[in-house]
Amino acid sequence: MKIFISLNRKKYSAMIDIIDFHAHIYPDKIAEKASHSVGEFYSIPMNKIGSVETLLKSGGEAGVGMFVVQSVATVSRQVQSINDFIHAACQEHPDRLIGFGTIHPGLENPVDEIERCVKLGLHGIKIHPDVQRFHMDDPSMYPIYEAIEGRLPILIHCGDYRYDFSHPRRLAHILDDFPKLEVIGAHFGGWSLWDLAMEYLLDRNCWLDTSSSFAFLGKVRSKEIIRAYGADRLLFGDDFPMWDHKTEVETLLSLDLTDDEYEKIFSGNAKRLLRMPPNPCPGRQAVESYGLRSRQPMARLFRRPFCSGGG
């Protein structure tokens, strides 16, 4: 992979594999309603409608070749239908979509559903403790982690100043108790709690994705966090349909990282984590001449300021 930077450092031109490790999709008939519900939960207007067609279009315009897709079961009765939907979407677009299943602590036999996810060919599990209303390190979740450990990675929403369910310290507890569990801490390990996340996760054995962070952190702090954690642990994620792929790709490119860092974050780490062949994307996606533009922090969208303490 090569990233060419012009002498005036105003534009990038690249031929690069890009994998979006954090994308939400919904069935067409509920995609608009589900997307708006997410926006209401965070008091952030959605950038897109979370349908498969819109995802492929949004990502394609930014040179994204593959997407790790997921959806969260807010109640236990939704689990099987969501996993069936994710499986079907991946079957329809096998060269573009990589499916993660959902699970819910209220499910009567969650381990059985994990086994079904494996048989369906899903590549991981996604949970969202804040939306699903459980503490991620609650002992009731441990049979689920035991069933996943050494078999599937798990993507966990981490951080929210309004709740304690997904506090970064709780992820640290899970890492202590399940040292072989492959965990991806979403949003640099602590959405709206980025500094606290670094206190708990800086030297821990877990992955982190970049989703829903750049707009709030700004360019300087984003680069500092990337360099602190190290590119070896990071996965590019958009958090579709919340953000625009082209803007997220442009923002990451604007941080002036090294070629090696970009290769790892955009796709190399994802390939390694998912045990994919070196060049699985459907033809390398051209990312050409993205003009750099600054992005202002969006804390004004929140009802109260970010906090890096508490909980």
C-alpha positions in Angstrom: 0.0 0.0 0.0 1.3 3.4 -0.9 0.0 6.8 0.2 1.4 9.7 -1.9 1.5 13.1 -0.2 2.0 16.1 -2.5 4.7 18.6 -1.5 2.2 21.2 -0.4 0.6 18.5 1.8 -2.8 19.6 0.7 -3.9 16.4 -1.0 -3.5 12.7 -0.7 -3.6 10.2 -3.4 -3.7 6.5 -2.5 -4.4 3.0 -3.7 -5.5 1.3 -0.5 -7.7 -1.3 1.0 -10.2 0.2 3.5 -12.3 -1.9 5.8 -15.0 -0.2 7.9 -15.1 -2.2 11.1 -18.1 -0.5 12.6 -21.3 -0.2 10.5 -24.9 -0.7 11.5 -27.5 -1.9 9.1 -31.2 -2.5 9.4 -33.9 -4.1 7.2 -35.2 -1.7 4.6 -38.7 -1.5 6.1 -37.4 -0.2 9.5 -34.1 1.4 8.4 -35.3 5.0 8.6 -37.0 4.5 12.0 -34.1 2.6 13.5 -31.6 5.2 12.3 -33.6 8.0 13.8 -33.9 6.1 17.1 -30.1 5.9 17.4 -30.0 9.7 16.7 -32.5 10.4 19.4 -30.5 8.2 21.9 -27.4 10.3 21.3 -29.1 13.6 20.5 -27.2 13.6 17.2 -28.9 13.9 13.8 -28.2 10.9 11.7 -26.1 11.5 8.5 -27.6 8.6 6.6 -30.4 6.0 6.6 -29.0 2.6 7.8 -29.9 0.4 4.8 -27.5 -2.0 3.1 -27.9 -0.1 -0.2 -27.1 3.3 1.5 -24.1 1.8 3.3 -22.6 0.4 0.1 -23.1 3.7 -1.7 -21.7 5.8 1.2 -18.7 3.6 1.6 -18.1 3.2 -2.1 -17.9 6.9 -2.6 -15.0 7.0 -0.1 -13.2 3.9 -1.4 -14.3 1.5 1.4 -14.1 -2.0 0.1 -15.6 -4.0 2.9 -17.7 -3.5 6.0 -18.1 -5.3 9.3 -21.9 -5.0 9.8 -23.9 -5.4 12.9 -27.2 -4.5 14.6 -28.0 -4.4 18.3 -30.9 -6.3 19.9 -32.6 -3.9 22.4 -34.7 -6.8 23.7 -33.9 -10.5 23.8 -36.7 -11.5 21.4 -35.0 -9.6 18.6 -31.8 -11.6 18.7 -32.5 -14.4 16.3 -34.2 -12.3 13.7 -31.4 -9.8 13.7 -28.8 -12.5 13.3 -30.8 -14.0 10.5 -30.9 -10.6 8.8 -27.2 -10.0 9.1 -26.5 -13.5 7.8 -28.8 -12.9 4.8 -27.2 -9.5 4.0 -23.8 -11.1 4.0 -25.0 -13.9 1.8 -26.3 -11.3 -0.7 -23.0 -9.3 -0.6 -20.3 -11.8 0.3 -17.5 -9.7 -1.2 -18.5 -6.6 0.7 -20.1 -7.5 4.1 -18.6 -9.3 7.1 -21.3 -10.1 9.7 -21.2 -9.8 13.4 -24.1 -11.3 15.4 -25.9 -9.8 18.3 -26.6 -11.3 21.8 -28.7 -10.1 24.7 -28.1 -11.0 28.4 -31.9 -11.6 28.8 -31.9 -14.4 26.2 -32.9 -17.7 27.7 -30.1 -19.7 26.1 -27.5 -17.2 24.9 -24.7 -19.8 24.4 -26.9 -21.8 22.1 -27.4 -18.6 20.0 -23.7 -18.1 19.9 -23.3 -21.6 18.5 -25.9 -20.7 15.9 -24.0 -17.6 14.9 -20.9 -19.7 14.3 -22.9 -22.1 12.2 -24.3 -19.2 10.2 -20.8 -18.1 9.4 -20.9 -14.8 11.4 -17.4 -13.6 12.3 -18.0 -12.0 15.7 -20.5 -10.6 18.2 -21.5 -7.0 19.0 -23.0 -5.8 22.2 -24.1 -2.3 23.4 -24.4 -2.2 27.2 -25.9 1.2 27.3 -28.7 0.5 24.8 -29.2 -3.0 26.2 -29.1 -1.8 29.8 -26.6 -4.1 31.5 -23.1 -3.7 33.1 -20.7 -5.3 30.7 -18.7 -6.9 33.5 -21.8 -8.4 35.3 -21.2 -12.0 36.1 -24.4 -12.9 34.2 -22.4 -12.1 31.0 -19.5 -14.4 31.8 -21.0 -17.6 30.2 -21.3 -15.6 27.0 -17.7 -14.5 27.2 -16.6 -18.0 28.0 -18.4 -19.3 24.9 -16.8 -16.7 22.7 -13.3 -16.7 24.1 -10.8 -18.1 21.6 -13.5 -18.5 18.9 -15.0 -15.1 18.0 -14.0 -11.5 18.5 -16.5 -9.3 20.4 -17.1 -5.6 19.6 -18.3 -3.7 22.7 -19.6 -0.2 22.7 -17.6 1.6 25.4 -18.2 4.8 27.2 -21.0 7.3 27.7 -20.9 10.1 30.3 -24.6 9.6 31.0 -24.3 5.9 32.0 -22.1 3.5 33.9 -23.0 0.3 32.0 -20.1 0.6 29.5 -17.5 2.5 31.6 -13.9 1.7 30.5 -13.1 0.3 33.9 -15.6 -2.4 33.3 -13.9 -3.4 30.1 -10.6 -3.6 32.1 -12.4 -6.1 34.5 -13.4 -8.3 31.5 -9.8 -8.2 30.2 -8.5 -9.3 33.6 -10.9 -12.3 33.7 -10.7 -13.3 30.1 -7.2 -12.8 28.9 -7.7 -14.7 25.6 -10.9 -12.9 24.7 -10.4 -10.8 21.5 -12.2 -7.6 22.4 -12.7 -4.5 20.3 -13.4 -1.5 22.4 -15.5 0.8 20.2 -14.9 4.6 20.1 -11.2 4.5 21.2 -12.4 2.5 24.2 -14.6 5.2 25.7 -17.0 7.5 23.8 -17.1 10.9 25.6 -14.7 9.4 28.2 -11.6 9.2 26.0 -9.1 10.4 28.7 -10.4 7.9 31.2 -10.3 5.1 28.6 -6.6 5.7 28.2 -6.1 5.4 32.0 -7.7 1.9 32.0 -6.8 0.6 28.5 -3.5 2.1 27.4 -1.4 -1.0 28.1 -4.1 -3.6 27.8 -4.5 -6.5 25.4 -7.5 -5.3 23.4 -8.3 -3.7 20.0 -9.9 -0.3 19.7 -11.8 1.3 16.8 -11.9 4.9 15.7 -15.6 5.3 15.3 -17.7 8.3 16.5 -14.6 10.1 17.8 -12.9 12.4 15.3 -15.7 14.9 15.2 -15.5 15.4 19.0 -11.8 15.1 19.6 -10.5 17.3 16.8 -7.4 16.7 14.7 -4.7 17.2 17.3 -6.2 15.1 20.1 -7.2 12.3 17.6 -3.6 12.0 16.5 -2.3 12.1 20.1 -4.7 9.2 21.0 -3.7 7.2 18.0 0.0 7.6 18.8 -0.6 6.8 22.5 -2.4 3.5 21.8 -0.3 2.6 18.8 -1.5 1.8 15.3 -1.0 -1.9 15.9 -4.2 -1.9 18.0 -6.5 0.3 16.0 -9.3 -0.4 13.5 -11.0 2.2 11.2 -14.7 2.5 11.9 -17.3 4.9 10.7 -20.3 4.0 12.9 -22.6 4.2 9.9 -25.3 5.6 9.6 -24.1 8.3 12.1 -21.3 9.7 10.0 -20.4 10.1 6.4 -17.7 7.7 5.1 -15.9 10.2 2.9 -15.6 12.7 5.8 -14.3 10.0 8.2 -11.7 8.8 5.7 -10.6 12.4 4.9 -10.3 13.2 8.6 -8.1 10.2 9.3 -5.9 10.9 6.2 -5.5 14.5 7.4 -3.7 13.4 10.5 -0.5 13.0 8.6 0.3 9.5 9.9 2.9 7.2 8.4 2.2 4.8 5.5 2.6 1.9 7.9 0.1 3.4 10.4 -2.4 4.0 7.6 -2.1 0.5 6.3 -2.7 -1.0 9.7 -5.6 1.2 10.8 -7.4 1.2 7.4 -7.3 -2.6 6.9 -4.2 -4.4 8.0 -5.3 -4.9 11.6 -8.8 -5.9 10.5 -7.4 -8.6 8.2 -5.2 -9.9 11.0 -8.0 -9.9 13.6 -10.4 -11.6 11.2 -7.8 -13.9 9.8 -8.4 -12.8 6.3 -6.1 -13.2 3.3 -3.8 -10.3 2.5 -5.9 -8.8 -0.3 -9.6 -9.9 0.3 -11.2 -6.6 -0.8 -13.1 -6.7 -4.2 -10.4 -4.8 -6.1 -8.4 -2.2 -4.3 -10.3 1.0 -3.8 -8.8 4.2 -5.1 -8.8 7.1 -2.6 -7.7 10.0 -4.6 -7.1 13.7 -4.0 -9.0 14.2 -0.8 -8.7 17.8 0.0 -8.0 18.3 3.7 -10.4 20.4 5.7 -10.6 21.0 9.4 -13.5 19.7 11.4 -14.8 21.6 14.4 -15.6 19.7 17.6 -19.3 19.0 17.9 -19.8 19.1 21.7 -22.5 21.7 21.1 -24.8 18.8 20.0 -24.8 17.5 23.5 -27.2 18.7 26.2 -24.2 19.0 28.6 -20.4 19.0 28.1 -18.2 16.0 27.9 -16.7 14.8 31.1 -13.7 12.7 31.6 -14.4 11.7 35.2 -17.2 10.1 37.2 -18.5 6.5 37.3 
